[in-house]
Amino acid sequence: MAEHAYKLVELVGVSNKSYADATSAAVKRAAKTLHGLAWFEVAEMRGRIEDGKIAEFQVKVKIAFKLDG
């Protein structure tokens, strides 16, 4: 069995639609500059309220990518 090592980065994804869209935004952004993305974990969920309504969904996402070599 081959040995692997992964690096974790934390990003905050933001959406005005849903937590799922905020998570997707974070993963999509990570994929622009990192390769070998392997998995993600939602570490925190929060949002912004404006005029008594949800104005923004925010998620702190830990994203892992496999290290080369």
Protein Blocks (a to p, Z undefined) as FASTA:
>chain_A
ZZddddddddddddfkbmklmmmmmmmmmmmmpghiabdcdfbdcdddeehiafbdcddd
ddddddeZZ
